[in-house]
């Protein structure tokens, strides 16, 4: 009887030790995103040219290449996770992704939710219409129907301009592709969108779109890190700084924009 009891005690102790070991491993996985680990990057995979699907359905873009190179500098591998842009901060805070990196505008409101790297790219929120549209200035949006990507910085940019009070209707879309599709089919009169995005479409779909003069908001892109994960933020910023110094960032920028547009 004593032998059986002793055996049961040893088994119980082994189970406790195994449980502690598993917990230790989980903590290590969740806190050490670098050091030969995967860094899960949350992206909007319909946000050309920052991150989007090519003709082979492969994820490509400026931010994709930047994130891949940064992870390598950190001794890690970037794994890209397409997310619903409306839930990006929730995805980050829950730990399902390690970074928000896909044309993510730095705002005071977002600073309350996430940590940001230093800005790495400038951007503007602009208005786009069809090339043959009679709308030629932001003031011409009076009485018109305008589209924006939901929970992007396009909505606040439009709201900050006096024309917002005169617009007939503002419709939110899950992504810019859907908004531009409705513009092309005539269900919208205009779309408020990131300048870096519409410049890409104006070039790739020649003669379809027209960008109005003026900006609704001047912005800067940054990379979002979960609050409390200062170590990952520090390691990532060091990697970005190194990429600026060794020419990696300039090379990627020139490939996608035709010039070095990376902020330093």
Buried (B, 14 or more C-beta within 10 A) or exposed (E): EEEEEEEEEEEEEEEEEEEEEEEEEEEEEEEBBBEEBBBBBBBBBBBBBBBBBEEEEEBBBBBBBBBBBBBBBBEBEBBBBBBBBBEBBEBBBEEEBBBBBBBBBBBEEBEEBBBBBEBBBBBBBBBBBBEEBEBEEBEBBEEBBBBBBBBBBBBBBBBEBEBBEEBEEBBBBBBBBBBBBBBEEEEBBBBBBBBBBBBBBBEEEEEBBBBBEEBBBEBBBBBBBBBEBEEBBEBBBEBBBBBBEEEBBBBBBBEBBEEBBBBE
